[in-house]
Amino acid sequence: MVGNAVHGSATFPCVAATIQSIERAAAILRLLSGRERRLGVAQIAGELNLPKGTVHGILRTLAGVGFVEQDAESGKYQLGAALLHMGSSYLDGNELRARALNWSDSLAARSGESVRIGTLHDTKVLVVHHVFRPDDSRQALEVGALLPAHATAMGKVLLASNRYAASELAAEALPGYTPGTITTWDALEPALQEALARGWAADVEELVTGVASIAAPILDRRGATVGAIGISGPVERLLGDGAPRSELVSFVREAARAVSRDLGAIPW
């Protein structure tokens, strides 16, 4: 027998009920996360045996909250930036740090510079691991520090692949830290596009005068950027002819690939 719960004058059956519209929305999201990640309304309706009108209404609602996006040319739908941003939180800083320990130590040894690993925390970069520069100089541990994403190489890498976080940052004022800090969205957006295209980013005296950094993205098994690894040091050591030294860029990218492989990403 099904029991009843009484609240005031109302009686509610104590049964495990489900909400059909949420179940259908979840089914659509699971379908879009599959191998063929861009689908039309008719395809989705056919796969799930649902009326096209129902599917269209659910997709319109999901698009309104950023969980799906519609391609302007094909009209097909894919997972949205907001959902991908939320989903990347499954990999916490501790796991990322554990997977990257050996590779970050190796990067510090190869580059001779300090190494940091970070993840996005709102619109900032949370440092989850820090390897000191392998010399006898005095250094301060930065684990737990929050760095401005717009003024760091790690931040640019992370923002470049996270449109949701980037759009949030675009609505904020970008504070300046040095004369080289990018303080407008119009200047930052091309830098993010460049970072995405080439697979790494740099900052030259944008956060601290006299200091430069180079970073590359860390991917998980879904191909989503879940973190960044980078080196930082004096501009005279990281730059050559005014640009990041190519061998250091290679060291950073190789370390990022190695960590990504450990997280199940397909090598690229």
N, C-alpha and C positions, 0 to 999 in steps of 0.2 A: 504494500500500500504506500502511496506517496503521501508524505506528511505535509502539513501546512505551517507556514510561519505567519503569525498575526502581528501586524504593526498598526496600532491605532484601530481604526474600524476596517482596515483593508486586510485581506487574506491573500498571501502569495504562496503558490505551490513551491515546495523545496525540490525543484528539479534542475538538472544541469542543462540550461537552455543555451542555444547558440544564436548569433545574429547572422542571418543569411547574407546580408549585404557585405558584412565584414569577411565572411568566409569566401565569398566570390571575389572580393578585392584581393584577398591573400592569394587565391588561386591565380589571378591575373599576374600578380607580382612574381609569383614562383615561375610562371610560364615565361615571363619576360627575362628572368634571370637564367634561363636555360641556354642551350647552345646557340639557337637562333634568337638573338636578343632584341631584334626590331621586328615588330609584327603589326599588321593592320587589324582593324576592327573585325572584319570578316574572318580572318585567320584565328583570332582569339575566340570569337564566338563559336566557330566550328570545333576548335580543340576542346573547349569547355562545355559544348552543347548548351549554349545560352543564347537568348535572343540578342540580335545586334543592338537593339535599342538599350537593353539592359547593360551590355558591355560598354556602349558609348557613354552612357550616363556615369558608370563607375570610373571610366578612364578620364572623363572630364573632371570628376571630383578629385581623383588622384593627381591630375595635372595641376589643379588649383592649389594643392598643398606641396607641390614640388616632388611628388613621389614618382611621377612618370613625366616624360617629355615627348612632344610630337614633332617629328621631323617635318620641316616646312615643305620640302620638295616631295617626299614620298607619301606624307600623311601617316606614316607608321609610327608606332609608339615604342619607347625604350625606357628603361629605368632612369629616374631623374636624379639630379645632383643631390637633392636633399636626402633622399633615401640612401644613396651611396655614402654620403657624409655620416649618417647615423650608423650604417652598417660597418664602417671601418673601425668603430669603437670596440668591436669584439676583440680586437688585438690590443691588449693594454700595454702600458709602458714597460711593465715587468717582463712580459713575454718577449717584446721586441728587444729589450736589453739582453735577455738571456740568449737569444738567437744571434746577437751581434757581438758578443763579448770577444771572441777570438779574432774576428775580422777587424774590429775596431783597434785592438792591440796591434795587429799586423799593419794596419794603415798608419798608425802613429809611428811605428818603427820605420816603415818605408818612406814616409814623408818627412819625418823629423819634426812634425807639428802636432799640436793638440787636436784631439778628435772629439766631436760631439754627435750624439744621436738625439733626434727630436721628433715629436709628433705635434699635430695641431691641437691646441686647446682654445676653443672659441676662435679668435683671430690672432692668437699668439702662438709661439713655438715653446712647448714644454720640453726642457732638456731632461731626458731619461737616463742618459749615460754620458760620462765625460772621462776621457783618457788624457792624462797629462802629457805635455810635450816631453819626449824622452831625453831630458837634460837635467841639470841640477838647479835650474832657475826656480824662483819662488812662484807658485801658482795657486789659485784658489779653485776649489771644487765647485762646479756650477750645476750639479744635479738638482733638479727641482726649480731651476730658474726659468722665468718666463721672458722670452725675447720677442721684440716686435717683429712680426712676420714680414712687414714691408721693407725692413732695413737689414735683413739677413739673407744669406744664400739659402739656408735651410728653409726659411719662411717662403722665399720665392718658389722653391721647388714644390713645397706643399700646397701653396695657393694655386700654382699653375695647374694642378690636376684636381683641384677641388673648387669647382665653380660656385658652390653654395657658400663656402667660407669667403671666397673672393668677393662675392656680391655683397656680403655683410660688411666686409672691410671697405668696399667702395662707398658705402653710406657713412663712413666715419671720417673724422679728420685724421690725417696722417702726420703725426708729430715729427719734427726734425731733430736729429741728434748731432749731426755734423753738417758742414756745408754740402757734403755729398749725398745726404739722405734724400730719397725720392719722397716728395710730400704731396703729390697729386695723383689721382687715379689715372689721368690721361698719360702720365709718364710711367706709371707702374704697370699698366695693362700690357704695353708692348714688351716690357721686361719679362712678364709672366708668359706671354706667347713664345718668346725666344727660349725661355727655360724649358717649356714643354716640347718645343721643336728639337732642341739639341740634347735634351736629357740631362742637363746639369745647369747650375746657376752659380753666380758669384756676386759678392758685394765687395766693393773697394772703398774703404773708409766711410761706409754709410752708417755704421753704428758707433764705431770708435775710430777716432782719428789715428792714422798710422797702422790700422789693422785691416786685413782682407780675409775673406773666407770663400771656400768652394764647397759645394754640396751637390749630391745626387739623390734621386728618389729610391726608396725601398718599397718593393711591391709584394703583395701577398698572392696566394694561389688564384685569386679572381682577377689579378692584374690591376687591382686598386692600390693606389699609393697610400701606405699606412705609416710611413715615417720617412726620415731623411738622415743621411750620414754626411758629415762634412769635416773639413779641417779649417783651422784659423791660425793666423800668425802675422808677423810684420809684413807690410807690403813689399819690402825689399827682398823678402824670401819667397813670397808666393807669386810675385809678378815678374815678368820679363818683357821688356819693351812695352810696358804699360798694360799688358794683358796677363791673365792667369797662365802660369807655366803649363805647357801641354802635358808634361810627364806627371804633374801633380793632379791635373784633371783626370788623367788615365787612372792613377792610383785610386782616386775617390770613386770613380765610376765602377772600377773592378770590385771594390769593397761593397758597393751598393748591390751589384749583381750577385755577389757571393751570399750576402744576407738574404736577398730576394729568393735565391734558389733554396736556401734553408727554410724559407717560409712557403715553399711550394710553387713559386712563380715559374713560368716557362722561361728559360733563358732567352735573352734578347740581345 
